[in-house]
Amino acid sequence: MGNSKSETRRLAVDLGLPEGSVHVEMDVPIGEVPMEELLPALRTTANALVAFGAAVSAQGGKPVSCEKGCAWCCRQVVPVAPAEARRIATLIEELPEPRRSVVRGRYAEAWRRIEEAGLMPALEGRGARASGEAVEVGLAVLRLGIPCPFLEEETCSIYEERPIACREYLVTSDPACCAVPTPETVAAVPLPTRVWAAVAREEQGIPDRDPVPLVPLVLAPRWAAANPGPGARRPGPELLRSVYERFAHDLRRGREKR
């Protein structure tokens, strides 16, 4: 990730799921690192879980319907973990000019429109609100039609480094319904766990059963500026194990609901 020179080790993990097993191979930094340096391994994990979920869904007669050029999800409130918000801020600074200024300008315009609509206080506090209120705030922002600042001709320009939540959002319903998503019209591919949420909980020490505070992607640079510096440093394998333990909790809770 970025210009990190941390020594890495190739690790292989098998995740046992109700529908089968997911094999994940990834490079993990072995020294003490902040969560930001573990993001490549966590993205690899998310990719594997999503691919497995999509295959299971297709076998059940519900194939993924997402198409290139359909970018309604790129106008939704995308949740990111703190480490991802800091990485996004750094990524913007790494962009060459004039693209860096273009992306900065898009973020500034997005903030202006959110402020103008009176939604900034609600969006900044979205993670602490009741789920129903959070949904209403998200829909209100979606109605503004603000595209992700990294969207270019309806295509993600940072695809390899796109947020984990973006990787985890696939639908089997008509993509046109994503313009105004509701539980009745949008069917997402079911996943056994949400990697971005596990990362956010572990990074902030949030109990597994508590609502997870989120940073909206559209506010990521703003949040990072107010919360500078990397998070606590821990050995990479230990940090990865802790995040995976969050997955295990999600799987147990999923089995309890069956």
Summary of the structure (lengths in Angstrom):
residues: 258
radius of gyration: 18.1
end to end distance: 38.3
largest distance: 52.4
contacts: 764
relative contact order: 0.20
helix: 52%
strand: 13%
